Amino acid sequence: MIGRMTDDKHDPPSRVRLGNRALVVVEDVVYVSIAVLLAVGSLVLVVRAGIELFDGAQKKGGEALIDTLDAILLIFIFVELLYAVRITLKERQIVAEPFLVAGILVCIKEIIVLAVKSPTEYIEKGPEFARAMVEVGLLGVMVLVLAGAAVVLRRKEREPEENENTPSAGGQKR
């Protein structure tokens, strides 16, 4: 009877196991769907960036390079999010680092776009230029904060877990 009670404590009922398996399948389907959308979106952006660069080089000149750079940075964001989904599927938990990198890329993308457009578009509009420069400054601070968080996270991941060095009841390491 005691052995059976122990088994009941460790083994959940079959309906719970079945429900858990069903949720794992649903979770995988959602993550794979997100990954497919990100992959297709990335490919569409690559094609669009190439077309923009080709058309813009013939018509717009320098503005085409800015638009292409904007599209390329957006592609990097998509790919980093795709990596985050892949790691989530592989490790069965959400990992923060790819999202921090995506956030850094978003900030850098906006800094570049604002910095390049500000002198040409906003310089004559005093308050808008000042607002754009404040935005660049705040985005720069965000890059530093996100990079700091990524460094702290990476250091935390390199530390040995507390349980690895704790002797168990038998005096052996786990």
ROSE-4610 file (N, C-alpha, C; in Angstrom, 1 decimal, always signed):
// ROSE-4610
residu = [M/M/M/I/I/I/G/G/G/R/R/R/M/M/M/T/T/T/D/D/D/D/D/D/K/K/K/H/H/H/D/D/D/P/P/P/P/P/P/S/S/S/R/R/R/V/V/V/R/R/R/L/L/L/G/G/G/N/N/N/R/R/R/A/A/A/L/L/L/V/V/V/V/V/V/V/V/V/E/E/E/D/D/D/V/V/V/V/V/V/Y/Y/Y/V/V/V/S/S/S/I/I/I/A/A/A/V/V/V/L/L/L/L/L/L/A/A/A/V/V/V/G/G/G/S/S/S/L/L/L/V/V/V/L/L/L/V/V/V/V/V/V/R/R/R/A/A/A/G/G/G/I/I/I/E/E/E/L/L/L/F/F/F/D/D/D/G/G/G/A/A/A/Q/Q/Q/K/K/K/K/K/K/G/G/G/G/G/G/E/E/E/A/A/A/L/L/L/I/I/I/D/D/D/T/T/T/L/L/L/D/D/D/A/A/A/I/I/I/L/L/L/L/L/L/I/I/I/F/F/F/I/I/I/F/F/F/V/V/V/E/E/E/L/L/L/L/L/L/Y/Y/Y/A/A/A/V/V/V/R/R/R/I/I/I/T/T/T/L/L/L/K/K/K/E/E/E/R/R/R/Q/Q/Q/I/I/I/V/V/V/A/A/A/E/E/E/P/P/P/F/F/F/L/L/L/V/V/V/A/A/A/G/G/G/I/I/I/L/L/L/V/V/V/C/C/C/I/I/I/K/K/K/E/E/E/I/I/I/I/I/I/V/V/V/L/L/L/A/A/A/V/V/V/K/K/K/S/S/S/P/P/P/T/T/T/E/E/E/Y/Y/Y/I/I/I/E/E/E/K/K/K/G/G/G/P/P/P/E/E/E/F/F/F/A/A/A/R/R/R/A/A/A/M/M/M/V/V/V/E/E/E/V/V/V/G/G/G/L/L/L/L/L/L/G/G/G/V/V/V/M/M/M/V/V/V/L/L/L/V/V/V/L/L/L/A/A/A/G/G/G/A/A/A/A/A/A/V/V/V/V/V/V/L/L/L/R/R/R/R/R/R/K/K/K/E/E/E/R/R/R/E/E/E/P/P/P/E/E/E/E/E/E/N/N/N/E/E/E/N/N/N/T/T/T/P/P/P/S/S/S/A/A/A/G/G/G/G/G/G/Q/Q/Q/K/K/K/R/R/R]
num = [1/1/1/2/2/2/3/3/3/4/4/4/5/5/5/6/6/6/7/7/7/8/8/8/9/9/9/10/10/10/11/11/11/12/12/12/13/13/13/14/14/14/15/15/15/16/16/16/17/17/17/18/18/18/19/19/19/20/20/20/21/21/21/22/22/22/23/23/23/24/24/24/25/25/25/26/26/26/27/27/27/28/28/28/29/29/29/30/30/30/31/31/31/32/32/32/33/33/33/34/34/34/35/35/35/36/36/36/37/37/37/38/38/38/39/39/39/40/40/40/41/41/41/42/42/42/43/43/43/44/44/44/45/45/45/46/46/46/47/47/47/48/48/48/49/49/49/50/50/50/51/51/51/52/52/52/53/53/53/54/54/54/55/55/55/56/56/56/57/57/57/58/58/58/59/59/59/60/60/60/61/61/61/62/62/62/63/63/63/64/64/64/65/65/65/66/66/66/67/67/67/68/68/68/69/69/69/70/70/70/71/71/71/72/72/72/73/73/73/74/74/74/75/75/75/76/76/76/77/77/77/78/78/78/79/79/79/80/80/80/81/81/81/82/82/82/83/83/83/84/84/84/85/85/85/86/86/86/87/87/87/88/88/88/89/89/89/90/90/90/91/91/91/92/92/92/93/93/93/94/94/94/95/95/95/96/96/96/97/97/97/98/98/98/99/99/99/100/100/100/101/101/101/102/102/102/103/103/103/104/104/104/105/105/105/106/106/106/107/107/107/108/108/108/109/109/109/110/110/110/111/111/111/112/112/112/113/113/113/114/114/114/115/115/115/116/116/116/117/117/117/118/118/118/119/119/119/120/120/120/121/121/121/122/122/122/123/123/123/124/124/124/125/125/125/126/126/126/127/127/127/128/128/128/129/129/129/130/130/130/131/131/131/132/132/132/133/133/133/134/134/134/135/135/135/136/136/136/137/137/137/138/138/138/139/139/139/140/140/140/141/141/141/142/142/142/143/143/143/144/144/144/145/145/145/146/146/146/147/147/147/148/148/148/149/149/149/150/150/150/151/151/151/152/152/152/153/153/153/154/154/154/155/155/155/156/156/156/157/157/157/158/158/158/159/159/159/160/160/160/161/161/161/162/162/162/163/163/163/164/164/164/165/165/165/166/166/166/167/167/167/168/168/168/169/169/169/170/170/170/171/171/171/172/172/172/173/173/173/174/174/174]
x = [+0.8/+0.0/+0.9/+2.0/+2.8/+3.5/+3.9/+4.5/+3.5/+2.3/+1.3/+1.0/+1.0/+0.8/+1.9/+3.2/+4.3/+4.2/+3.7/+3.6/+2.5/+1.4/+0.3/+0.8/+1.7/+2.1/+3.0/+3.8/+4.7/+4.1/+3.1/+2.5/+1.2/+1.0/-0.3/-1.3/-2.6/-3.6/-3.5/-4.0/-3.9/-4.5/-5.6/-6.2/-5.3/-4.5/-3.6/-2.5/-2.0/-0.9/-1.4/-2.6/-3.2/-3.4/-3.9/-4.0/-2.7/-1.7/-0.4/+0.2/+0.1/+0.5/-0.2/-1.5/-2.3/-1.8/-1.5/-1.1/+0.3/+1.2/+2.5/+2.4/+1.5/+1.3/+0.8/-0.2/-0.8/+0.3/+1.1/+2.2/+3.2/+3.6/+4.5/+3.9/+2.6/+2.0/+2.0/+1.8/+1.8/+3.2/+4.2/+5.6/+6.0/+5.7/+6.1/+5.4/+4.1/+3.4/+4.1/+4.5/+5.2/+6.5/+7.2/+8.5/+8.3/+7.3/+7.0/+6.7/+5.9/+5.5/+6.8/+7.7/+8.9/+9.8/+9.9/+10.8/+10.3/+9.0/+8.4/+8.5/+8.3/+8.4/+9.8/+10.8/+12.2/+12.5/+12.1/+12.3/+11.7/+10.5/+9.8/+10.6/+11.0/+11.8/+13.1/+13.8/+15.0/+14.7/+13.7/+13.3/+12.9/+12.1/+11.7/+12.9/+13.9/+15.1/+15.9/+16.0/+16.7/+16.0/+14.7/+14.0/+14.1/+13.9/+14.1/+15.4/+16.5/+17.8/+18.0/+17.5/+17.7/+16.9/+15.6/+14.8/+15.3/+15.6/+16.0/+17.4/+18.3/+19.5/+19.4/+18.3/+18.1/+17.3/+16.5/+15.6/+16.0/+16.1/+16.2/+17.6/+18.5/+19.9/+20.1/+20.5/+20.9/+19.8/+18.6/+17.4/+17.2/+17.5/+17.3/+18.3/+19.4/+20.4/+19.8/+19.2/+18.6/+17.5/+16.6/+15.5/+16.0/+17.0/+17.6/+18.2/+18.9/+19.5/+18.4/+17.3/+16.1/+15.6/+15.4/+14.9/+15.8/+17.1/+18.1/+18.1/+18.0/+17.9/+16.6/+15.6/+14.3/+14.4/+15.2/+15.4/+16.2/+17.2/+18.0/+17.0/+16.1/+15.1/+14.3/+13.8/+13.0/+13.8/+15.0/+15.9/+16.2/+16.4/+16.7/+15.4/+14.3/+13.0/+12.8/+13.2/+13.1/+14.0/+15.2/+16.1/+15.5/+14.9/+14.3/+13.2/+12.4/+11.4/+12.0/+13.1/+13.8/+14.3/+15.0/+15.5/+14.4/+13.3/+12.1/+11.6/+11.5/+11.1/+12.1/+13.4/+14.4/+14.5/+14.5/+14.8/+13.5/+12.4/+11.1/+10.9/+11.6/+11.4/+11.8/+11.3/+11.6/+12.9/+13.8/+15.1/+15.1/+15.6/+15.5/+16.5/+17.7/+18.8/+18.4/+17.8/+17.4/+16.5/+15.6/+14.7/+15.4/+16.4/+17.2/+18.0/+18.6/+19.3/+18.3/+17.1/+16.1/+15.8/+15.6/+15.4/+16.5/+17.7/+18.9/+18.9/+18.6/+18.5/+17.4/+16.3/+15.2/+15.6/+16.3/+16.8/+17.8/+18.8/+19.8/+19.2/+18.2/+17.5/+16.9/+16.2/+15.5/+16.6/+17.7/+18.7/+19.3/+19.6/+20.1/+19.1/+17.9/+16.9/+16.7/+16.6/+16.4/+17.7/+18.8/+20.1/+20.3/+19.9/+20.1/+19.0/+17.8/+16.7/+16.6/+17.1/+17.0/+17.6/+18.9/+19.4/+18.7/+18.3/+17.6/+16.2/+15.4/+14.0/+13.6/+14.3/+13.9/+14.7/+15.8/+16.7/+15.9/+15.1/+14.3/+13.2/+12.7/+11.6/+12.2/+12.6/+13.2/+12.7/+11.5/+11.0/+11.0/+10.7/+10.8/+12.2/+13.1/+14.5/+15.0/+14.6/+15.0/+14.3/+13.1/+12.4/+13.1/+13.5/+14.2/+15.5/+16.2/+17.5/+17.3/+16.2/+15.9/+15.6/+14.9/+14.5/+15.8/+16.7/+18.0/+18.7/+18.7/+19.4/+18.8/+17.4/+16.7/+16.9/+16.9/+17.2/+18.6/+19.6/+20.9/+21.0/+20.3/+20.2/+19.6/+18.5/+17.9/+18.9/+19.7/+20.7/+21.6/+22.1/+23.0/+22.3/+21.1/+20.3/+20.1/+19.7/+19.5/+20.8/+21.9/+23.2/+23.7/+23.4/+23.8/+23.0/+21.7/+20.9/+21.4/+21.8/+22.3/+23.6/+24.5/+25.8/+25.5/+24.6/+24.3/+23.6/+22.8/+22.1/+23.2/+24.1/+25.1/+26.0/+26.4/+27.2/+26.4/+25.1/+24.3/+24.2/+24.2/+24.1/+25.4/+26.5/+27.8/+28.1/+27.4/+27.6/+27.1/+27.8/+27.3/+26.0/+25.1/+23.8/+24.1/+23.3/+23.5/+23.4/+22.5/+22.3/+23.4/+24.2/+25.3/+26.4/+26.6/+27.7/+27.2/+25.9/+25.3/+25.4/+26.0/+26.0/+24.6/+24.2/+22.9/+23.0/+21.9/+21.9/+23.0/+23.4/+24.4/+25.8/+26.0/+27.3/+27.9/+27.1/+27.6/+27.1/+27.8/+27.4/+26.4/+25.4/+24.4/+24.9]
y = [-1.2/+0.0/+1.3/+1.2/+2.4/+2.6/+1.6/+1.7/+2.3/+1.9/+2.4/+3.9/+4.3/+5.7/+6.5/+6.1/+6.8/+6.9/+5.8/+5.8/+6.8/+6.8/+7.8/+9.2/+9.5/+10.8/+11.3/+10.3/+10.7/+10.6/+9.7/+9.6/+10.3/+11.3/+12.0/+11.1/+11.3/+10.5/+10.6/+9.6/+9.5/+10.7/+11.2/+12.4/+13.6/+13.7/+14.8/+14.7/+13.4/+13.2/+13.4/+13.0/+13.2/+14.7/+15.4/+16.9/+17.6/+17.1/+17.7/+17.5/+16.2/+15.9/+16.7/+16.9/+17.7/+19.2/+19.7/+21.1/+21.3/+20.3/+20.3/+20.3/+19.6/+19.5/+20.9/+21.5/+22.8/+23.8/+23.8/+24.7/+24.6/+23.4/+23.2/+23.7/+23.5/+24.0/+25.5/+26.1/+27.6/+28.1/+27.5/+28.0/+27.7/+26.6/+26.3/+27.3/+27.6/+28.6/+29.9/+30.3/+31.6/+31.6/+30.5/+30.3/+30.4/+29.8/+29.8/+31.2/+31.9/+33.3/+34.2/+34.0/+34.8/+34.5/+33.2/+32.8/+33.4/+33.2/+33.8/+35.3/+35.9/+37.4/+37.8/+37.0/+37.4/+37.3/+36.2/+36.0/+37.1/+37.5/+38.6/+39.9/+40.1/+41.4/+41.4/+40.2/+40.1/+40.5/+39.9/+40.2/+41.7/+42.2/+43.6/+44.5/+44.2/+45.0/+45.1/+43.9/+43.9/+44.7/+44.6/+45.3/+46.8/+47.2/+48.6/+49.2/+48.4/+48.9/+49.0/+48.1/+48.2/+49.3/+49.4/+50.5/+51.9/+51.9/+53.2/+53.7/+52.8/+53.2/+53.9/+53.5/+54.1/+55.4/+55.6/+56.7/+57.7/+57.2/+58.0/+58.3/+57.4/+57.6/+57.2/+58.2/+57.9/+57.5/+57.9/+57.5/+56.0/+55.4/+54.0/+53.2/+53.7/+53.0/+53.0/+54.1/+54.2/+53.2/+53.2/+52.3/+50.8/+50.5/+49.2/+48.8/+49.7/+49.5/+49.3/+50.0/+49.9/+48.5/+48.0/+46.7/+45.6/+45.8/+44.8/+44.6/+45.7/+45.7/+45.0/+45.2/+44.6/+43.0/+42.7/+41.2/+40.6/+41.3/+40.8/+40.6/+41.6/+41.4/+40.2/+40.0/+38.8/+37.5/+37.5/+36.3/+36.0/+37.1/+36.9/+36.4/+36.9/+36.3/+34.9/+34.5/+33.2/+32.3/+32.8/+32.0/+31.8/+32.9/+32.8/+31.7/+31.6/+30.6/+29.2/+29.1/+27.8/+27.3/+28.2/+27.9/+27.5/+28.2/+27.9/+26.5/+26.1/+24.8/+23.7/+24.0/+23.1/+22.9/+23.9/+23.9/+23.8/+24.0/+23.9/+25.0/+26.1/+27.3/+28.5/+29.7/+30.9/+31.4/+31.7/+32.2/+33.7/+34.5/+36.0/+36.6/+36.0/+36.6/+37.0/+36.1/+36.5/+37.7/+37.8/+39.0/+40.3/+40.1/+41.3/+41.8/+40.8/+41.2/+41.8/+41.2/+41.8/+43.2/+43.5/+44.8/+45.8/+45.3/+46.2/+46.5/+45.5/+45.7/+46.7/+46.6/+47.6/+49.0/+49.2/+50.5/+51.0/+50.2/+50.6/+51.0/+50.2/+50.5/+51.9/+52.2/+53.5/+54.6/+54.3/+55.4/+55.7/+54.7/+54.9/+55.7/+55.2/+55.9/+57.4/+57.6/+59.0/+59.8/+59.2/+60.0/+60.4/+59.5/+59.8/+60.8/+60.6/+61.5/+62.8/+62.9/+64.1/+65.3/+65.2/+66.4/+66.9/+66.0/+66.3/+66.7/+66.1/+66.3/+67.3/+67.2/+67.9/+69.2/+69.4/+70.5/+71.9/+72.0/+73.2/+73.3/+72.2/+72.2/+72.1/+73.2/+73.2/+72.2/+72.3/+71.4/+69.9/+69.6/+68.2/+67.7/+68.5/+68.1/+67.8/+68.7/+68.5/+67.2/+67.0/+65.8/+64.5/+64.6/+63.5/+63.2/+64.2/+64.1/+63.5/+63.9/+63.3/+61.9/+61.5/+60.1/+59.3/+59.9/+59.2/+58.9/+59.9/+59.8/+58.7/+58.7/+57.7/+56.3/+56.2/+54.9/+54.4/+55.4/+55.0/+54.5/+55.1/+54.6/+53.3/+53.0/+51.7/+50.7/+51.0/+50.0/+49.7/+50.6/+50.4/+49.5/+49.8/+49.1/+47.6/+47.4/+46.1/+45.3/+46.0/+45.3/+44.9/+45.8/+45.5/+44.3/+44.2/+43.1/+41.8/+41.9/+40.7/+40.2/+41.2/+40.8/+40.1/+40.7/+40.1/+38.7/+38.6/+37.3/+36.2/+36.6/+35.7/+35.3/+36.2/+35.9/+34.9/+35.2/+34.3/+32.9/+32.8/+31.4/+30.7/+31.4/+30.7/+30.2/+30.8/+30.4/+29.0/+28.2/+26.9/+27.0/+26.1/+26.1/+25.7/+26.3/+26.0/+24.5/+23.8/+22.4/+21.5/+21.9/+21.1/+20.9/+21.9/+21.8/+21.4/+21.3/+20.9/+19.4/+18.9/+17.4/+17.0/+15.8/+15.2/+14.5/+13.8/+13.1/+12.1/+11.5/+10.4/+11.0/+12.3/+12.9/+13.0/+12.6/+12.7/+13.9/+14.4/+15.6/+15.1/+15.9/+15.6/+15.7]
z = [+0.0/+0.0/+0.0/+0.8/+0.8/-0.6/-1.2/-2.5/-3.5/-3.4/-4.3/-4.1/-2.9/-2.6/-3.1/-3.1/-3.6/-5.1/-5.8/-7.2/-7.6/-6.8/-7.1/-7.0/-6.1/-5.9/-7.1/-7.6/-8.7/-10.1/-10.3/-11.6/-11.6/-12.4/-12.5/-13.2/-13.0/-13.6/-15.1/-15.8/-17.2/-17.9/-17.4/-18.0/-18.0/-16.9/-16.8/-17.8/-17.9/-18.9/-20.3/-20.6/-21.9/-22.2/-21.2/-21.4/-21.6/-20.8/-21.0/-22.4/-22.9/-24.2/-25.3/-25.1/-26.1/-26.1/-24.9/-24.8/-25.4/-25.2/-25.8/-27.3/-27.9/-29.4/-29.8/-29.1/-29.5/-29.4/-28.3/-28.2/-29.3/-29.7/-30.8/-32.1/-32.4/-33.6/-33.6/-32.5/-32.5/-32.7/-32.1/-32.3/-33.7/-34.3/-35.7/-36.6/-36.3/-37.2/-37.1/-35.9/-35.8/-36.5/-36.4/-37.1/-38.6/-39.2/-40.6/-41.0/-40.2/-40.6/-40.6/-39.6/-39.5/-40.7/-41.0/-42.1/-43.5/-43.7/-44.9/-45.0/-43.8/-43.7/-44.0/-43.5/-43.8/-45.3/-45.9/-47.3/-48.1/-47.8/-48.5/-48.3/-47.1/-46.9/-47.6/-47.8/-48.6/-50.0/-50.6/-52.0/-52.1/-51.2/-51.2/-51.1/-50.2/-50.1/-51.4/-52.0/-53.3/-54.4/-54.5/-55.4/-55.1/-53.9/-53.5/-53.8/-53.6/-53.8/-55.3/-56.1/-57.6/-58.1/-57.8/-58.3/-57.7/-56.5/-55.9/-56.4/-56.7/-57.3/-58.6/-59.3/-60.6/-60.5/-59.5/-59.4/-58.2/-57.0/-55.8/-55.4/-55.7/-55.3/-53.8/-53.0/-51.6/-50.7/-51.0/-50.2/-50.3/-51.5/-51.7/-50.7/-50.5/-49.5/-48.1/-47.7/-46.4/-46.3/-47.3/-47.3/-47.3/-48.0/-48.0/-46.7/-46.1/-44.7/-43.7/-43.8/-42.9/-43.1/-44.3/-44.6/-44.1/-44.3/-43.8/-42.3/-41.6/-40.1/-39.7/-40.4/-40.1/-40.3/-41.3/-41.6/-40.4/-39.9/-38.8/-37.6/-37.4/-36.3/-36.5/-37.7/-38.0/-37.7/-38.2/-38.0/-36.5/-35.8/-34.3/-33.6/-34.0/-33.4/-33.8/-35.1/-35.5/-34.7/-34.4/-33.6/-32.2/-31.7/-30.3/-30.3/-31.4/-31.5/-31.5/-32.3/-32.5/-31.1/-30.4/-29.1/-28.1/-28.2/-27.3/-27.6/-28.9/-29.2/-28.7/-28.9/-28.5/-27.0/-26.3/-24.8/-24.0/-24.7/-24.0/-23.0/-23.2/-22.3/-23.1/-22.7/-23.4/-22.9/-23.8/-23.5/-23.7/-22.8/-22.9/-23.9/-24.0/-24.8/-26.2/-27.0/-28.3/-28.4/-27.4/-27.4/-27.0/-26.2/-25.9/-27.1/-27.8/-29.1/-30.1/-30.2/-31.1/-30.7/-29.4/-28.9/-29.2/-29.1/-29.4/-30.9/-31.7/-33.2/-33.5/-32.9/-33.1/-32.8/-31.6/-31.2/-32.2/-32.6/-33.6/-34.9/-35.3/-36.6/-36.5/-35.5/-35.3/-35.2/-34.5/-34.4/-35.8/-36.6/-37.9/-38.8/-38.8/-39.6/-39.2/-37.9/-37.4/-37.6/-37.4/-37.6/-39.0/-39.9/-41.3/-41.8/-41.4/-41.9/-41.2/-39.9/-39.1/-39.8/-40.3/-40.9/-42.1/-42.9/-44.2/-44.0/-43.1/-43.0/-41.9/-40.8/-39.6/-39.3/-39.9/-39.5/-39.7/-40.6/-40.8/-39.9/-39.3/-38.4/-37.0/-36.4/-35.1/-34.0/-33.6/-32.5/-32.9/-34.2/-34.6/-34.7/-35.0/-35.0/-33.6/-32.6/-31.2/-30.7/-31.1/-30.6/-31.2/-32.5/-33.1/-32.4/-32.0/-31.3/-29.9/-29.2/-27.9/-28.1/-29.1/-29.4/-29.6/-30.4/-30.7/-29.3/-28.5/-27.2/-26.3/-26.3/-25.5/-26.0/-27.3/-28.0/-27.7/-27.6/-27.3/-25.8/-24.9/-23.5/-23.5/-24.3/-24.3/-24.8/-25.8/-26.3/-25.2/-24.4/-23.3/-22.2/-21.9/-20.9/-21.3/-22.6/-23.1/-23.2/-23.6/-23.7/-22.3/-21.3/-19.9/-19.4/-19.8/-19.4/-20.0/-21.3/-22.0/-21.4/-21.0/-20.3/-19.0/-18.2/-16.9/-17.1/-18.0/-18.3/-18.7/-19.6/-20.0/-18.9/-18.0/-16.8/-15.9/-15.7/-14.9/-15.4/-16.8/-17.4/-17.2/-17.1/-17.0/-15.6/-14.6/-13.2/-13.0/-12.2/-11.9/-11.1/-11.3/-10.6/-9.1/-8.2/-6.8/-6.5/-7.2/-6.9/-7.3/-8.3/-8.8/-7.7/-6.8/-5.9/-4.5/-4.3/-3.0/-2.9/-1.8/-1.6/-1.3/-1.8/-1.5/-0.2/+0.2/+1.5/+1.6/+0.5/+0.5/+0.5/+0.4/+0.4/-1.0/-2.0/-3.4/-4.1/-5.0/-5.8/-6.8/-7.1/-8.1/-9.5]
